[in-house]
Amino acid sequence: MARNVIYLEWKDGFEFFGSPASLYSKHTDTELGMNIHTLNNAFYSLRKEGKPLQVVTKTDYTIRKGEIFMKETEGKTKNTMSK
């Protein structure tokens, strides 16, 4: 099983997000140098061209889109604590 991940990198650090929407809930368009629609369009175009999903913004942030691969569970529920 795989889940999307958005990786935001700048000169002094990095952060991981589950979606572009969660990225933009913490950071602003002005801070990142592009809005969410432009970012989604860039990822779409790069995927269509078969290029790596990496965008460098006007404000020198690098935003990458990838996947986290997770182990499949065997039908067990997350909450296994008994009452």
C-alpha atoms as an extended CHARMM CRD file, in Angstrom:
* protein
*
        83  EXT
         1         1  MET       CA              0.0000000000        0.0000000000        0.0000000000  PROA      1               0.0000000000
         2         2  ALA       CA              1.2880000000        3.4760000000       -0.8240000000  PROA      2               0.0000000000
         3         3  ARG       CA              0.2360000000        6.9460000000        0.2960000000  PROA      3               0.0000000000
         4         4  ASN       CA              1.0870000000       10.3020000000       -1.2120000000  PROA      4               0.0000000000
         5         5  VAL       CA              3.5270000000       12.5740000000        0.5600000000  PROA      5               0.0000000000
         6         6  ILE       CA              4.4760000000       16.1860000000       -0.0980000000  PROA      6               0.0000000000
         7         7  TYR       CA              8.0360000000       17.0690000000        0.9170000000  PROA      7               0.0000000000
         8         8  LEU       CA              8.8080000000       20.7460000000        1.5090000000  PROA      8               0.0000000000
         9         9  GLU       CA             12.4860000000       21.7130000000        1.7440000000  PROA      9               0.0000000000
        10        10  TRP       CA             14.1690000000       25.0550000000        2.3250000000  PROA      10              0.0000000000
        11        11  LYS       CA             17.6390000000       26.2330000000        3.2950000000  PROA      11              0.0000000000
        12        12  ASP       CA             17.3390000000       25.4640000000        7.0200000000  PROA      12              0.0000000000
        13        13  GLY       CA             14.8470000000       22.6140000000        7.2020000000  PROA      13              0.0000000000
        14        14  PHE       CA             12.1410000000       20.3890000000        5.7890000000  PROA      14              0.0000000000
        15        15  GLU       CA              8.5900000000       19.1740000000        6.4930000000  PROA      15              0.0000000000
        16        16  PHE       CA              6.3300000000       16.3900000000        5.2560000000  PROA      16              0.0000000000
        17        17  PHE       CA              2.6230000000       16.6990000000        4.4230000000  PROA      17              0.0000000000
        18        18  GLY       CA             -0.0940000000       14.2810000000        3.3300000000  PROA      18              0.0000000000
        19        19  SER       CA             -1.4540000000       16.5240000000        0.5780000000  PROA      19              0.0000000000
        20        20  PRO       CA             -1.0010000000       19.9250000000       -1.0530000000  PROA      20              0.0000000000
        21        21  ALA       CA             -4.0270000000       21.1400000000        0.9410000000  PROA      21              0.0000000000
        22        22  SER       CA             -2.3160000000       20.3060000000        4.2350000000  PROA      22              0.0000000000
        23        23  LEU       CA              0.8330000000       22.0980000000        3.0210000000  PROA      23              0.0000000000
        24        24  TYR       CA             -1.1730000000       25.2360000000        2.3010000000  PROA      24              0.0000000000
        25        25  SER       CA             -2.9860000000       25.0200000000        5.6320000000  PROA      25              0.0000000000
        26        26  LYS       CA              0.3590000000       25.7170000000        7.3280000000  PROA      26              0.0000000000
        27        27  HSD       CA              2.1480000000       27.8960000000        4.7360000000  PROA      27              0.0000000000
        28        28  THR       CA              0.8190000000       30.8000000000        2.6690000000  PROA      28              0.0000000000
        29        29  ASP       CA              0.8720000000       31.3840000000       -1.0870000000  PROA      29              0.0000000000
        30        30  THR       CA              3.1390000000       34.3950000000       -0.5410000000  PROA      30              0.0000000000
        31        31  GLU       CA              5.5660000000       32.4560000000        1.6410000000  PROA      31              0.0000000000
        32        32  LEU       CA              5.8630000000       29.5830000000       -0.8450000000  PROA      32              0.0000000000
        33        33  GLY       CA              5.8550000000       31.7620000000       -3.9590000000  PROA      33              0.0000000000
        34        34  MET       CA              2.9650000000       29.9600000000       -5.7090000000  PROA      34              0.0000000000
        35        35  ASN       CA             -0.6220000000       29.0280000000       -5.0010000000  PROA      35              0.0000000000
        36        36  ILE       CA             -2.0410000000       25.5240000000       -4.6240000000  PROA      36              0.0000000000
        37        37  HSD       CA             -3.5710000000       25.5010000000       -8.1270000000  PROA      37              0.0000000000
        38        38  THR       CA             -0.2410000000       26.3410000000       -9.7510000000  PROA      38              0.0000000000
        39        39  LEU       CA              1.4660000000       23.6110000000       -7.7210000000  PROA      39              0.0000000000
        40        40  ASN       CA             -1.1380000000       20.9890000000       -8.6750000000  PROA      40              0.0000000000
        41        41  ASN       CA             -0.8730000000       22.0030000000      -12.3560000000  PROA      41              0.0000000000
        42        42  ALA       CA              2.9300000000       21.7400000000      -12.1840000000  PROA      42              0.0000000000
        43        43  PHE       CA              2.7450000000       18.2270000000      -10.6810000000  PROA      43              0.0000000000
        44        44  TYR       CA              0.2230000000       17.1900000000      -13.3540000000  PROA      44              0.0000000000
        45        45  SER       CA              2.4280000000       18.4960000000      -16.1780000000  PROA      45              0.0000000000
        46        46  LEU       CA              5.5700000000       16.8750000000      -14.7790000000  PROA      46              0.0000000000
        47        47  ARG       CA              3.8160000000       13.5120000000      -14.3720000000  PROA      47              0.0000000000
        48        48  LYS       CA              2.4700000000       13.7250000000      -17.9300000000  PROA      48              0.0000000000
        49        49  GLU       CA              6.0060000000       14.4020000000      -19.2240000000  PROA      49              0.0000000000
        50        50  GLY       CA              7.4750000000       11.5670000000      -17.1380000000  PROA      50              0.0000000000
        51        51  LYS       CA              9.7050000000       13.9310000000      -15.1680000000  PROA      51              0.0000000000
        52        52  PRO       CA             10.4170000000       13.8370000000      -11.4130000000  PROA      52              0.0000000000
        53        53  LEU       CA              7.6930000000       15.5540000000       -9.3890000000  PROA      53              0.0000000000
        54        54  GLN       CA              9.8320000000       18.4040000000       -8.0760000000  PROA      54              0.0000000000
        55        55  VAL       CA              9.0400000000       22.1160000000       -8.1580000000  PROA      55              0.0000000000
        56        56  VAL       CA             11.3620000000       24.9300000000       -7.0450000000  PROA      56              0.0000000000
        57        57  THR       CA              9.3190000000       28.0130000000       -6.1450000000  PROA      57              0.0000000000
        58        58  LYS       CA             10.1530000000       31.6940000000       -6.6400000000  PROA      58              0.0000000000
        59        59  THR       CA             11.0300000000       31.9040000000       -2.9330000000  PROA      59              0.0000000000
        60        60  ASP       CA             13.5750000000       29.0360000000       -3.1350000000  PROA      60              0.0000000000
        61        61  TYR       CA             11.4180000000       26.3510000000       -1.5430000000  PROA      61              0.0000000000
        62        62  THR       CA             11.6360000000       22.8970000000       -3.1130000000  PROA      62              0.0000000000
        63        63  ILE       CA              8.3840000000       20.9460000000       -3.1400000000  PROA      63              0.0000000000
        64        64  ARG       CA              8.4390000000       17.2730000000       -4.0930000000  PROA      64              0.0000000000
        65        65  LYS       CA              5.6070000000       14.7930000000       -4.4230000000  PROA      65              0.0000000000
        66        66  GLY       CA              6.1910000000       11.1000000000       -3.7950000000  PROA      66              0.0000000000
        67        67  GLU       CA              4.8460000000        8.0300000000       -2.0880000000  PROA      67              0.0000000000
        68        68  ILE       CA              5.3260000000        6.3720000000        1.2740000000  PROA      68              0.0000000000
        69        69  PHE       CA              5.1270000000        2.6030000000        1.0370000000  PROA      69              0.0000000000
        70        70  MET       CA              3.4180000000        0.9470000000        3.9780000000  PROA      70              0.0000000000
        71        71  LYS       CA              3.1400000000       -2.6460000000        5.0700000000  PROA      71              0.0000000000
        72        72  GLU       CA             -0.2470000000       -4.2230000000        4.4960000000  PROA      72              0.0000000000
        73        73  THR       CA             -2.1290000000       -5.0970000000        7.6750000000  PROA      73              0.0000000000
        74        74  GLU       CA             -3.6450000000       -8.5270000000        8.1550000000  PROA      74              0.0000000000
        75        75  GLY       CA             -7.2060000000       -7.4490000000        8.8980000000  PROA      75              0.0000000000
        76        76  LYS       CA             -6.4460000000       -6.2980000000       12.4270000000  PROA      76              0.0000000000
        77        77  THR       CA             -8.0970000000       -3.1710000000       13.6880000000  PROA      77              0.0000000000
        78        78  LYS       CA             -6.0450000000       -0.1860000000       14.7940000000  PROA      78              0.0000000000
        79        79  ASN       CA             -7.5690000000       -0.0950000000       18.2650000000  PROA      79              0.0000000000
        80        80  THR       CA             -6.8110000000       -3.4610000000       19.8750000000  PROA      80              0.0000000000
        81        81  MET       CA             -7.1020000000       -2.3370000000       23.4830000000  PROA      81              0.0000000000
        82        82  SER       CA             -9.7010000000       -4.2230000000       25.4690000000  PROA      82              0.0000000000
        83        83  LYS       CA            -12.1330000000       -2.4810000000       27.8050000000  PROA      83              0.0000000000
